[in-house]
Amino acid sequence: MIQLASTLRNLGRTEESVTLLTAERDLRSDELDDAVAAFLSLALADAGREREAVALALTALVPHLPEYRRSLTHYARARADGGTASDTVRSAVPGPLSAHPRAASGS
């Protein structure tokens, strides 16, 4: 299914790719979940749904990066809701942003 959806996306049939991959993601959970999420993210981006694509990709990374689980989950939600990383940092870091050099630099 992933290969077919990827081929459709490469042929410019993006919505068909999104439909197939969304159905696959919703059908069952298995060892290919992250691959489905990766290719669905690409298809969503090609369909002009970049925020949704980034949110999906970040959500798929969360289980692989346990040290960053909380922040990545928060960033993914912010993206899906139309926010940006700087909006998320401003709301999560107390005090003026300039007082937090790593946050101000985007690290």
Residue frames as a rotation matrix with the C-alpha (Angstrom) as fourth column:
MET 1
0.569 0.822 0.000 0.00
0.822 -0.569 0.000 0.00
0.000 0.000 -1.000 0.00
ILE 2
0.411 -0.482 -0.774 2.80
0.196 -0.782 0.592 2.43
-0.890 -0.395 -0.227 0.88
GLN 3
-0.646 -0.724 0.242 4.54
0.364 -0.013 0.931 1.90
-0.671 0.690 0.271 -2.47
LEU 4
-0.204 0.672 0.712 1.33
0.959 -0.008 0.282 2.42
0.195 0.741 -0.643 -4.41
ALA 5
0.751 0.519 -0.408 0.51
0.618 -0.770 0.159 5.58
-0.231 -0.372 -0.899 -2.47
SER 6
0.039 -0.833 -0.552 4.04
0.156 -0.541 0.827 6.89
-0.987 -0.118 0.109 -2.99
THR 7
-0.711 -0.255 0.655 3.82
0.644 0.138 0.753 6.24
-0.282 0.957 0.066 -6.72
LEU 8
0.270 0.893 0.359 0.47
0.942 -0.322 0.092 8.02
0.198 0.313 -0.929 -6.90
ARG 9
0.663 -0.080 -0.744 1.96
0.340 -0.854 0.395 11.02
-0.667 -0.514 -0.539 -5.09
ASN 10
-0.384 -0.913 -0.139 4.93
0.183 -0.222 0.958 11.09
-0.905 0.343 0.252 -7.47
LEU 11
-0.608 0.258 0.751 2.52
0.793 0.148 0.591 11.02
0.041 0.955 -0.295 -10.42
GLY 12
-0.933 0.220 0.285 0.72
-0.205 -0.975 0.083 14.07
0.296 0.020 0.955 -9.06
ARG 13
0.001 0.956 -0.292 -2.27
0.000 0.292 0.956 12.12
1.000 -0.001 0.000 -7.77
THR 14
-0.786 -0.518 0.337 -1.77
-0.245 -0.239 -0.940 13.47
0.567 -0.821 0.061 -4.29
GLU 15
-0.177 0.793 0.582 -5.32
-0.982 -0.180 -0.052 13.24
0.064 -0.581 0.811 -2.99
GLU 16
0.659 0.360 -0.661 -5.49
-0.399 0.912 0.099 9.56
0.638 0.198 0.744 -3.92
SER 17
-0.268 -0.857 -0.441 -2.25
0.168 0.409 -0.897 9.01
0.949 -0.314 0.034 -2.05
VAL 18
-0.740 0.063 0.670 -3.60
-0.612 -0.475 -0.632 10.82
0.278 -0.878 0.390 1.01
THR 19
0.300 0.951 0.079 -6.81
-0.929 0.272 0.253 8.77
0.219 -0.149 0.964 0.87
LEU 20
0.498 -0.161 -0.852 -4.98
-0.064 0.973 -0.221 5.42
0.865 0.165 0.474 0.63
LEU 21
-0.535 -0.822 -0.196 -2.50
0.181 0.115 -0.977 6.22
0.825 -0.558 0.087 3.39
THR 22
-0.529 0.441 0.725 -5.15
-0.819 -0.488 -0.301 7.63
0.221 -0.753 0.619 5.69
ALA 23
0.589 0.769 -0.250 -7.22
-0.700 0.640 0.318 4.47
0.404 -0.012 0.915 5.24
GLU 24
0.207 -0.614 -0.762 -4.14
0.203 0.789 -0.580 2.33
0.957 -0.035 0.288 5.92
ARG 25
-0.766 -0.513 0.387 -3.33
-0.208 -0.372 -0.905 4.30
0.608 -0.774 0.178 9.06
ASP 26
-0.273 0.771 0.576 -6.90
-0.960 -0.259 -0.110 4.02
0.065 -0.582 0.810 10.32
LEU 27
0.340 0.448 -0.827 -7.26
-0.545 0.810 0.215 0.34
0.767 0.377 0.519 9.42
ARG 28
0.882 -0.125 -0.454 -4.85
0.393 0.727 0.563 -1.23
0.260 -0.675 0.691 11.87
SER 29
0.630 -0.743 0.224 -1.71
-0.771 -0.563 0.299 -0.65
-0.096 -0.361 -0.928 13.85
ASP 30
0.911 -0.403 0.083 1.42
0.408 0.911 -0.053 -2.62
-0.054 0.082 0.995 12.97
GLU 31
0.172 -0.957 -0.233 5.17
0.680 -0.056 0.731 -2.32
-0.713 -0.284 0.641 12.49
LEU 32
-0.413 -0.303 0.859 4.65
0.888 -0.345 0.305 -0.09
0.204 0.888 0.411 9.44
ASP 33
0.563 0.726 -0.395 2.87
0.804 -0.591 0.060 2.70
-0.190 -0.351 -0.917 11.33
ASP 34
0.164 -0.572 -0.804 5.87
0.159 -0.789 0.594 5.02
-0.974 -0.225 -0.039 11.18
ALA 35
-0.819 -0.421 0.391 6.41
0.412 0.043 0.910 4.34
-0.400 0.906 0.138 7.46
VAL 36
-0.030 0.896 0.444 2.75
0.971 -0.079 0.224 5.09
0.235 0.438 -0.868 6.79
ALA 37
0.640 0.249 -0.727 3.06
0.545 -0.814 0.201 8.31
-0.541 -0.525 -0.657 8.82
ALA 38
-0.339 -0.861 -0.380 6.20
0.202 -0.461 0.864 9.34
-0.919 0.216 0.330 6.92
PHE 39
-0.845 0.010 0.535 4.67
0.535 0.063 0.843 8.84
-0.025 0.998 -0.058 3.49
LEU 40
0.266 0.964 0.030 1.36
0.953 -0.267 0.144 10.36
0.147 -0.009 -0.989 4.56
SER 41
0.297 -0.254 -0.920 3.30
0.407 -0.838 0.363 13.40
-0.864 -0.482 -0.146 5.78
LEU 42
-0.784 -0.620 -0.002 4.89
0.221 -0.283 0.933 13.75
-0.580 0.732 0.359 2.35
ALA 43
-0.511 0.676 0.531 1.53
0.801 0.150 0.579 13.42
0.311 0.721 -0.619 0.62
LEU 44
0.469 0.695 -0.544 -0.09
0.850 -0.523 0.064 15.95
-0.240 -0.493 -0.836 2.96
ALA 45
-0.139 -0.611 -0.779 2.71
0.221 -0.786 0.577 18.43
-0.965 -0.092 0.244 2.31
ASP 46
-0.931 -0.205 0.301 2.30
0.316 -0.045 0.948 17.99
-0.181 0.978 0.107 -1.45
ALA 47
-0.155 0.963 0.220 -1.44
0.912 0.054 0.407 18.54
0.381 0.263 -0.886 -1.00
GLY 48
-0.274 -0.014 0.961 -0.75
0.012 -1.000 -0.011 21.92
0.962 0.008 0.275 0.62
ARG 49
0.815 0.575 0.067 -1.48
-0.110 0.039 0.993 20.70
0.568 -0.817 0.095 4.13
GLU 50
-0.033 -0.998 -0.045 2.00
-0.071 0.047 -0.996 21.39
0.997 -0.030 -0.072 5.50
ARG 51
-0.277 -0.050 0.960 1.02
-0.908 -0.312 -0.278 22.02
0.313 -0.949 0.041 9.12
GLU 52
0.732 0.597 0.329 -0.83
-0.662 0.737 0.136 18.73
-0.161 -0.317 0.935 9.30
ALA 53
0.707 -0.539 -0.457 2.15
0.027 0.666 -0.745 17.02
0.707 0.515 0.486 7.65
VAL 54
-0.320 -0.868 0.380 4.63
-0.387 -0.247 -0.888 18.41
0.865 -0.432 -0.257 10.17
ALA 55
0.018 0.410 0.912 2.34
-1.000 0.022 0.010 17.54
-0.016 -0.912 0.410 13.10
LEU 56
0.929 0.357 -0.095 2.00
-0.364 0.928 -0.077 13.96
0.061 0.106 0.993 11.84
ALA 57
0.378 -0.871 -0.314 5.74
0.064 0.363 -0.930 13.57
0.924 0.331 0.193 11.29
LEU 58
-0.406 -0.522 0.750 6.56
-0.679 -0.377 -0.630 14.93
0.612 -0.765 -0.201 14.75
THR 59
0.388 0.647 0.656 3.96
-0.911 0.378 0.165 12.68
-0.141 -0.661 0.737 16.36
ALA 60
0.910 -0.083 -0.406 5.53
-0.083 0.923 -0.375 9.66
0.406 0.375 0.833 14.62
LEU 61
-0.013 -1.000 0.020 8.95
-0.088 -0.019 -0.996 10.62
0.996 -0.014 -0.088 16.00
VAL 62
0.288 0.172 0.942 7.81
-0.852 -0.402 0.334 10.96
0.437 -0.899 0.031 19.61
PRO 63
0.973 0.128 0.194 8.16
-0.214 0.819 0.533 7.26
-0.091 -0.559 0.824 20.58
HIS 64
0.613 -0.790 0.018 11.72
0.639 0.481 -0.600 7.21
0.466 0.379 0.800 19.19
LEU 65
-0.371 -0.709 0.600 12.88
0.178 -0.688 -0.703 10.26
0.911 -0.154 0.382 21.14
PRO 66
0.270 0.607 -0.747 11.79
0.812 0.273 0.515 9.69
0.517 -0.746 -0.420 24.75
GLU 67
-0.513 -0.523 -0.681 13.86
0.811 -0.554 -0.187 12.60
-0.279 -0.648 0.708 26.10
TYR 68
-0.981 0.095 -0.166 11.87
-0.149 -0.926 0.346 14.97
-0.121 0.364 0.923 23.91
ARG 69
-0.612 0.790 0.035 8.46
0.766 0.581 0.277 13.32
0.199 0.196 -0.960 24.18
ARG 70
0.029 0.674 -0.738 6.82
0.774 -0.482 -0.410 16.20
-0.632 -0.560 -0.536 26.03
SER 71
-0.302 -0.196 -0.933 8.17
-0.202 -0.943 0.263 19.02
-0.932 0.268 0.245 23.87
LEU 72
-0.993 -0.073 -0.089 7.63
-0.102 0.204 0.974 17.22
-0.053 0.976 -0.210 20.55
THR 73
-0.422 0.906 -0.017 4.08
0.907 0.422 0.002 16.34
0.009 -0.015 -1.000 21.52
HIS 74
0.104 0.419 -0.902 3.47
0.472 -0.819 -0.326 19.99
-0.875 -0.392 -0.283 22.41
TYR 75
-0.609 -0.412 -0.678 5.05
-0.366 -0.613 0.700 21.23
-0.704 0.674 0.223 19.16
ALA 76
-0.929 0.298 0.218 3.02
0.358 0.586 0.727 18.75
0.090 0.754 -0.651 17.11
ARG 77
-0.057 0.958 -0.281 -0.20
0.953 -0.032 -0.301 19.96
-0.297 -0.285 -0.911 18.71
ALA 78
-0.037 -0.024 -0.999 0.77
0.081 -0.996 0.021 23.59
-0.996 -0.080 0.039 18.16
ARG 79
-0.906 -0.332 -0.262 1.45
-0.238 -0.111 0.965 22.92
-0.349 0.937 0.022 14.47
ALA 80
-0.692 0.696 0.191 -1.82
0.705 0.595 0.385 21.07
0.155 0.401 -0.903 14.01
ASP 81
0.202 0.794 -0.573 -3.65
0.864 -0.420 -0.278 23.99
-0.461 -0.438 -0.771 15.65
GLY 82
0.683 0.068 0.727 -1.95
0.591 -0.637 -0.495 26.53
0.430 0.768 -0.475 13.38
GLY 83
0.906 -0.400 -0.140 0.67
-0.176 -0.655 0.735 27.79
-0.385 -0.642 -0.663 15.81
THR 84
0.560 -0.807 -0.187 4.43
-0.258 0.044 -0.965 28.01
0.787 0.588 -0.183 15.36
ALA 85
0.172 -0.606 -0.777 7.42
0.779 0.567 -0.269 26.83
0.603 -0.559 0.569 17.35
SER 86
-0.786 -0.498 0.365 8.10
0.207 -0.770 -0.604 30.39
0.582 -0.399 0.708 18.57
ASP 87
0.021 0.868 0.497 4.50
-0.644 -0.369 0.670 30.67
0.765 -0.334 0.551 19.78
THR 88
0.687 0.220 -0.693 4.99
0.219 0.846 0.486 27.42
0.693 -0.486 0.533 21.67
VAL 89
-0.299 -0.878 -0.374 8.28
0.764 0.015 -0.645 28.56
0.572 -0.478 0.667 23.22
ARG 90
-0.666 0.060 0.744 6.78
-0.252 -0.956 -0.149 31.89
0.702 -0.287 0.652 24.26
SER 91
0.352 0.896 0.271 3.89
-0.636 0.017 0.772 30.17
0.687 -0.444 0.576 25.99
ALA 92
0.736 -0.066 -0.674 6.03
0.334 0.901 0.277 27.48
0.589 -0.429 0.685 27.63
VAL 93
-0.284 -0.928 -0.242 9.00
0.803 -0.092 -0.589 29.56
0.524 -0.361 0.771 28.86
PRO 94
0.637 0.540 -0.550 8.29
0.763 -0.546 0.347 31.86
-0.113 -0.641 -0.759 31.82
GLY 95
0.167 -0.560 -0.812 9.61
0.284 -0.761 0.583 35.40
-0.944 -0.328 0.033 31.77
PRO 96
0.549 -0.007 -0.836 10.95
-0.667 -0.607 -0.432 37.39
-0.504 0.795 -0.338 28.85
LEU 97
0.982 -0.132 0.136 12.19
0.187 0.787 -0.588 35.27
-0.029 0.603 0.797 25.97
SER 98
0.512 -0.837 0.195 15.49
-0.354 -0.412 -0.839 37.18
0.783 0.360 -0.507 25.93
ALA 99
0.239 -0.395 0.887 16.25
-0.966 0.000 0.260 35.77
-0.102 -0.919 -0.382 29.38
HIS 100
0.459 -0.016 0.888 16.40
-0.094 0.993 0.067 32.28
-0.883 -0.114 0.454 27.88
PRO 101
-0.180 -0.621 -0.763 19.19
-0.786 -0.375 0.491 32.22
-0.591 0.688 -0.421 25.26
ARG 102
-0.905 -0.148 0.400 18.50
0.070 0.873 0.482 28.68
-0.420 0.464 -0.780 24.06
ALA 103
-0.010 0.977 0.215 14.80
0.720 0.156 -0.676 29.41
-0.694 0.148 -0.705 23.60
ALA 104
0.448 0.162 -0.879 15.53
-0.254 -0.920 -0.299 32.69
-0.857 0.357 -0.371 21.84
SER 105
-0.482 -0.708 -0.517 17.89
-0.734 0.004 0.679 31.00
-0.478 0.707 -0.522 19.40
GLY 106
0.337 0.723 -0.603 15.31
-0.918 0.394 -0.042 28.30
0.207 0.568 0.796 18.62
SER 107
-0.612 -0.665 -0.428 17.35
-0.527 0.746 -0.407 25.48
0.590 -0.023 -0.807 20.22
